Amino acid sequence: IVLFPALIRRQSFVISRNYFSQFCKLIGQKVVSELPKMGSALENYVNQVRTLSASGSYRELAEELPESLSLLARNWSILDNVLETLDMQQHSLGVLYVLLAKLHSASTANPEPVQLIQLMRDFVQRNNNEQLRYAVCAFYETCHLFTEFVVQKNLSILGIRIISRAIDQIRQLETQLTPIHADLCLLSLKAKNFSVVLPYLDADITDISTVAAECKTQQQQQSQHADANNDAKYFLLYFYYGGMIYTAVKNYERALYFFEVCITTPAMAMSHIMLEAYKKFLMVSLIVEGKIAYIPKNTQVIGRFMKPMANHYHDLVNVYANSSSEELRIIILKYSEAFTRDNNMGLAKQVATSLYKRNIQRLTKTFLTLSLSDVASRVQLASAVEAERYILNMIKSGEIYASINQKDGMVLFKDDPEKYNSPEMFLNVQNNITHVLDQVRQINKMEEEIILNPMYVKKALGSQDDDLTSQHPKTFSGDPTD
């Protein structure tokens, strides 16, 4: 059907018209003969979905539908007709695989973006959550492909609410991490819209949903979906993208934590995601602590692979330790091409800004009063006006306590006025205590679950048996020299 008009448009006079006419006739006959087969196969698909859904045989249906994915993808041009015969609420599994086939074919079929986005929106709003539990792997893959599609079409903003709704549907706990959390973070970064994703990032993760775990009893789906082996990828991407989002909103402490989780994830080899996270980790460490933040010693991947590939960033760390803003400016200029290539030039400028602020904070520990021109000279700022701008911003953000006398251009540094005796401070301490107690209860609960886990018990007892065996020499029958 697609080839026939193209042949007519591109008819060449190199071959005779008779041969061309015969060829087109044969093509037409083949297409006509195949149409009933295509229609029959799709009709069987619809009947299968309707019959098994009506009887509540969702598990059986979920096991058989992956075999129809290639059929649906081949017939992408008439999938809308299939959707007209299915109800999203009653036949959610059938609609899911049609949607998955449409997304698989998006690169070649070039569908209308608005229509496909609306279809995905309707599906996540109207589907049957009970049925989705039987095809979690397919649902994850559908969300991944949808994210790639809207990013490619520069319509990321339209996918944020859809993926957030998908997360709410498929996760079993508010603190559970799913593979599609990374998709939500990517869409938010592309759209530069963080209002929806931040509540998900702020939630402390206590459970992880992985494709491999969901597919372990669904061998057909596991062989069908490539994402079954990509759990580590989406785990790392969640914390990498999350760190970038927190950096963008200037919550550097939380960003540092996310980058730390990404680079300290146990691994036998280095991931490119981990390397990029390590570069940002070094720069955010300077902003937060003025030095490289503590890294656990058991992360051998960092020493073996990451450090040699991040020499420019370690040079930046070494220069930062000298507290010389001018030297730091020179090193940033020297490696500007590398920082720009890594999309870290903006972060490098924030590192330079943090050094100016840190040097101003040092002055508060030494002087009671200083002129603006002296401040500019001591911290290597260009002028007194620029020094005044830095000081005002730091006063506003609570980084220092000072006042500026505009008349004579003098800065008066003050002590922290907080006496920790106000009702607001008491409420803040109380909320922090409550949060810590909740964390302790969660840790105790997780520890109990691990101790009672049969796999853990078996492994623990096995290691004890090995220790006992190693303490006693083995006895052998026969000649000891054998």
C-alpha positions in Angstrom: 0.0 0.0 0.0 2.9 2.3 0.9 5.1 1.2 -2.0 2.5 1.3 -4.8 2.1 5.1 -5.1 5.8 5.5 -4.8 6.4 3.2 -7.7 4.0 5.1 -9.9 5.6 8.5 -9.0 9.1 7.1 -9.7 8.3 5.2 -13.0 11.4 5.2 -15.2 11.3 4.9 -19.0 14.4 2.6 -18.8 12.0 -0.3 -18.5 9.1 -0.9 -20.9 5.6 0.2 -19.9 4.4 -3.4 -20.3 6.8 -4.8 -17.8 6.0 -2.0 -15.4 2.3 -2.6 -15.7 2.7 -6.4 -15.1 4.9 -5.7 -12.1 2.3 -3.3 -10.6 -0.5 -5.8 -11.2 1.4 -8.5 -9.4 2.1 -6.1 -6.5 -1.6 -5.2 -6.3 -2.7 -8.9 -6.4 -0.3 -9.7 -3.5 -1.5 -6.8 -1.4 -5.2 -7.7 -2.0 -4.5 -11.4 -1.1 -2.7 -10.4 2.1 -5.4 -8.0 3.3 -7.8 -10.7 4.5 -4.9 -12.4 6.4 -4.0 -9.1 8.1 -7.6 -8.4 8.9 -8.1 -11.9 10.2 -5.0 -11.8 12.4 -6.1 -8.5 14.0 -9.6 -9.8 14.3 -8.2 -12.8 16.2 -6.3 -10.4 18.4 -9.4 -8.4 19.3 -11.4 -11.5 19.9 -8.7 -12.9 22.2 -8.5 -9.7 24.2 -12.3 -9.4 24.5 -12.8 -13.1 25.5 -10.0 -13.4 28.1 -10.8 -9.9 29.6 -14.5 -10.8 29.9 -13.6 -14.0 31.8 -11.1 -12.2 34.0 -8.2 -14.3 32.7 -5.7 -11.4 32.9 -2.7 -13.5 33.7 -3.2 -15.8 30.7 -3.9 -12.8 28.4 -0.7 -11.0 29.6 1.3 -14.1 28.8 -0.1 -14.4 25.3 -0.1 -10.8 24.2 3.6 -10.3 23.7 3.5 -12.7 20.8 1.2 -10.3 19.0 3.4 -7.3 19.3 5.2 -7.9 16.0 1.9 -8.4 14.3 0.5 -5.1 15.6 3.7 -3.2 14.7 3.5 -4.5 11.1 0.0 -3.2 10.8 0.5 0.2 12.4 -1.6 1.9 9.7 -4.9 0.3 10.9 -4.3 0.1 14.6 -6.8 3.0 15.1 -9.5 0.6 13.9 -8.4 -1.9 16.5 -8.6 0.7 19.2 -12.2 1.6 18.2 -13.2 -2.0 19.0 -11.6 -2.0 22.5 -12.5 -0.2 25.7 -9.7 1.3 27.7 -11.2 0.3 31.0 -12.3 -3.2 30.2 -9.5 -4.1 27.8 -6.6 -2.3 29.2 -4.1 -5.0 28.4 -5.1 -5.1 24.8 -5.0 -1.3 24.5 -1.6 -1.3 26.2 0.0 -3.5 23.5 -1.6 -1.5 20.7 -0.1 1.6 22.2 3.2 -0.1 22.6 3.2 -1.2 19.0 2.4 2.4 17.9 5.4 3.7 19.8 7.6 1.0 18.4 6.6 2.1 14.9 6.8 5.8 15.6 10.2 6.2 14.0 9.0 4.8 10.6 5.3 5.6 10.7 5.8 9.3 11.8 2.4 9.6 13.6 0.8 12.9 14.5 2.4 13.8 17.8 -0.7 15.4 19.3 -2.9 12.4 18.6 -0.4 9.9 20.1 0.1 12.1 23.2 -3.6 12.4 23.6 -3.9 8.6 23.3 -1.3 8.1 26.0 -3.0 10.6 28.2 -6.4 8.9 27.9 -4.8 5.5 28.6 -3.2 6.5 31.9 -6.3 8.2 33.0 -8.8 5.5 32.1 -7.0 2.2 32.3 -7.7 -0.6 34.7 -4.9 -0.6 37.3 -5.7 -4.3 38.2 -5.0 -5.4 34.7 -1.7 -3.4 34.4 -0.3 -5.4 37.3 -0.1 -8.4 35.0 2.0 -6.5 32.4 4.2 -4.1 34.3 7.1 -4.8 32.0 5.1 -3.7 28.9 3.8 -0.7 30.8 7.4 0.4 31.8 8.6 0.0 28.2 5.6 2.0 26.9 6.5 4.9 29.2 10.2 4.7 28.1 9.3 4.8 24.4 6.7 7.6 25.0 9.4 9.7 26.8 11.8 9.2 23.9 9.0 10.2 21.5 8.0 13.5 23.2 11.7 14.5 23.8 12.5 13.9 20.1 9.5 16.1 19.1 10.4 18.8 21.6 7.1 18.3 23.4 8.5 17.3 26.8 6.3 19.7 28.7 3.2 17.7 27.5 4.6 14.4 28.9 5.3 15.5 32.5 1.8 15.1 33.8 1.2 11.9 31.9 4.3 10.1 33.3 3.7 11.4 36.8 0.2 9.9 36.5 1.7 6.6 35.3 4.1 6.5 38.3 1.2 7.0 40.7 -0.7 4.2 39.1 2.1 1.6 39.0 4.0 2.1 42.2 2.8 0.3 45.3 4.2 2.8 47.9 4.8 6.5 47.8 8.5 5.8 48.6 8.9 3.1 45.9 11.3 3.9 43.1 10.2 2.7 39.6 12.2 2.7 36.3 9.9 5.4 34.9 10.9 7.9 37.7 14.0 8.6 35.5 11.6 9.4 32.6 9.8 12.0 34.7 13.1 13.6 35.6 14.3 13.7 32.0 11.1 15.3 30.8 11.3 17.9 33.6 14.9 18.7 32.7 14.1 19.1 29.0 11.1 21.3 29.8 12.9 23.2 32.6 9.7 22.6 34.7 10.4 21.2 38.2 7.2 21.8 40.1 5.8 18.3 39.4 9.0 16.2 39.8 10.3 17.8 43.1 7.7 16.0 45.4 8.9 12.7 43.9 12.5 13.5 44.4 11.9 14.7 48.0 10.4 11.4 49.0 13.1 9.1 50.6 13.3 5.8 48.7 12.6 2.7 50.8 11.7 0.2 48.0 12.8 -0.4 44.4 10.6 -1.8 41.7 12.7 -3.4 39.0 11.8 -4.8 35.6 13.7 -8.0 36.2 11.7 -8.6 39.4 8.4 -7.9 37.7 9.3 -10.2 34.8 10.8 -13.1 36.7 7.5 -15.1 36.4 6.7 -13.9 32.9 9.4 -15.5 30.8 7.7 -14.5 27.5 7.6 -10.9 28.4 11.1 -10.9 29.7 12.4 -12.1 26.3 10.2 -9.6 24.5 11.2 -6.5 26.4 14.9 -5.3 26.2 14.5 -3.1 29.3 14.5 -6.2 31.6 18.2 -5.8 31.8 18.3 -2.1 32.2 17.4 -1.7 35.9 20.8 -0.4 36.8 20.6 2.2 34.0 17.3 3.7 35.2 18.4 3.6 38.8 21.5 5.6 38.0 19.7 8.0 35.7 17.1 8.8 38.4 19.8 9.9 40.8 21.8 11.6 38.1 18.9 13.6 36.7 17.7 14.2 40.2 21.0 15.7 41.2 20.9 18.0 38.1 17.4 19.1 39.0 18.4 19.9 42.6 21.4 21.8 41.3 19.1 23.8 39.0 16.9 24.9 41.9 20.1 25.6 44.0 19.4 22.9 46.6 23.0 21.9 46.6 23.0 19.7 49.7 20.3 17.4 48.2 22.0 17.5 44.8 25.3 16.3 46.5 23.4 13.4 48.1 21.9 12.3 44.7 25.2 12.5 42.9 26.9 10.5 45.8 24.3 7.7 45.5 24.9 7.6 41.8 28.7 7.3 42.0 28.8 4.9 45.0 26.4 2.4 43.6 28.2 -1.0 43.8 29.5 -1.9 40.3 32.2 -4.0 38.7 32.7 -1.5 35.9 32.2 2.2 35.4 29.1 3.5 33.7 29.2 6.7 31.7 26.4 7.9 33.8 28.5 7.5 36.9 31.4 9.3 35.3 29.2 12.4 34.5 27.7 12.3 38.0 31.2 12.2 39.4 32.3 15.3 37.6 29.2 17.2 38.9 29.7 15.7 42.4 33.2 17.3 42.6 31.9 20.7 41.6 28.9 20.6 43.9 31.2 19.4 46.7 33.1 22.6 46.3 29.9 24.7 46.5 28.6 22.9 49.6 31.8 22.1 51.6 34.7 23.9 49.9 36.4 20.5 49.3 35.7 17.0 48.0 32.9 15.5 50.1 33.5 12.3 51.9 33.3 9.2 49.7 33.1 5.7 51.2 36.3 3.7 50.7 34.6 0.7 49.2 33.9 2.5 46.0 36.8 1.1 44.0 35.4 2.2 40.7 36.1 5.8 41.5 39.8 5.3 42.1 40.4 2.9 39.3 38.3 4.6 36.5 36.7 7.9 37.3 39.7 9.9 38.7 41.9 9.4 35.7 39.1 10.5 33.4 38.3 13.7 35.4 41.7 15.3 35.7 40.4 18.8 34.7 37.9 18.7 37.6 40.5 17.6 40.1 42.7 20.5 39.0 39.7 22.7 39.7 39.5 21.2 43.2 43.2 21.8 43.9 43.0 25.5 42.8 39.9 26.1 44.8 41.7 24.9 47.9 44.1 27.9 47.5 41.2 30.3 48.0 42.5 32.5 45.1 39.6 33.7 43.0 41.9 34.8 40.3 43.6 31.5 40.0 40.2 29.8 39.9 39.1 32.1 37.1 42.2 31.2 35.1 41.7 27.5 35.5 38.1 27.7 34.4 39.1 29.7 31.4 41.8 27.2 30.6 39.4 24.2 30.7 36.4 26.1 29.4 36.2 23.9 26.3 36.1 20.7 28.4 33.5 22.2 30.8 31.3 23.3 27.9 31.5 19.9 26.2 30.4 18.3 29.5 27.6 20.9 29.9 29.2 22.0 33.2 30.2 25.5 32.3 27.3 27.0 34.2 28.2 24.9 37.2 31.8 26.0 37.0 30.7 29.6 37.2 28.7 28.8 40.3 31.8 27.3 41.8 33.6 30.6 41.1 30.7 32.5 42.8 30.8 30.1 45.8 34.6 30.9 46.3 33.8 34.7 46.4 31.1 34.0 49.0 33.4 31.7 51.0 36.1 34.3 51.1 33.6 37.0 52.3 32.5 34.6 55.0 36.1 34.3 56.2 36.3 38.1 56.5 33.4 38.0 59.0 35.5 35.9 61.3 38.4 38.3 61.3 37.0 41.9 61.0 34.1 43.8 62.5 34.1 46.5 59.9 35.5 46.9 56.4 35.0 49.2 53.6 33.5 47.9 50.4 36.6 48.6 48.5 38.7 46.6 51.0 36.3 43.7 50.7 36.6 43.8 46.9 40.4 43.9 47.1 40.6 41.0 49.7 38.3 38.6 47.8 39.6 39.7 44.3 36.3 41.2 43.1 36.4 43.8 40.3 34.9 46.7 42.2 33.3 47.9 45.4 29.9 47.8 43.6 30.3 44.1 42.9 31.3 43.5 46.5 28.2 45.3 47.6 26.0 43.1 45.4 27.6 39.9 46.8 27.2 41.1 50.4 23.5 42.1 49.9 22.7 38.7 48.3 24.4 36.9 51.1 22.6 38.9 53.8 19.3 38.2 52.0 19.9 34.4 51.9 21.1 34.3 55.5 24.7 33.3 54.6 26.2 36.2 56.6 24.8 38.8 59.1 25.9 42.3 58.3 24.7 45.8 57.4 26.1 48.3 54.9 26.4 52.0 55.6 25.7 53.6 52.2 27.0 57.0 53.3 30.6 56.0 54.0 30.6 52.7 52.2 31.4 50.6 55.3 30.3 47.1 56.1 29.5 46.1 59.7 29.7 42.3 60.3 27.3 41.0 63.0 26.8 37.8 65.0 24.0 35.4 64.3 20.9 36.9 65.9 19.1 33.6 66.4 18.7 32.8 70.1 16.9 29.5 69.5 14.1 30.4 72.0 11.3 31.3 69.6 8.1 29.2 69.0 9.1 28.9 65.3 12.5 27.4 66.2 10.9 25.0 68.7 8.4 23.8 66.0 11.3 23.4 63.6 13.3 21.3 66.1 10.2 19.2 66.9 9.6 18.5 63.2 13.2 17.4 62.7 12.9 15.1 65.7 9.7 13.5 64.3 11.4 13.1 61.0 14.4 11.3 62.5 12.2 9.0 64.6 10.3 8.1 61.4 13.6 7.3 59.7 14.7 5.1 62.7 11.4 3.2 62.6 11.8 2.7 58.8 15.3 1.4 59.2 14.3 -1.0 61.9 11.5 -2.3 59.8 13.8 -2.8 56.8 16.4 -4.6 59.0 13.7 -6.9 60.3 12.5 -7.8 56.7 16.1 -8.5 55.7 16.8 -10.7 58.7 13.6 -12.7 58.0 14.3 -13.0 54.3 14.8 -16.7 53.4 17.5 -15.9 50.9 19.4 -13.9 53.5 19.0 -16.6 56.2 20.2 -19.3 53.7 23.3 -17.2 52.8 24.1 -16.3 56.4 23.9 -20.0 57.5 25.9 -21.0 54.5 28.7 -18.6 55.4 28.7 -19.9 59.0 29.0 -23.5 57.8 32.0 -22.4 55.6 33.7 -20.8 58.6 33.2 -23.9 60.8 34.5 -26.1 58.0 37.6 -24.0 57.6 38.4 -24.2 61.3 38.6 -28.1 61.3 41.0 -30.1 59.0 39.2 -32.4 56.6 39.6 -36.1 57.1 40.5 -38.3 54.2 40.4 -42.1 53.9 43.2 -44.0 52.3 46.8 -43.0 51.9 47.4 -39.4 52.9 50.1 -39.1 50.3 47.6 -39.7 47.5 
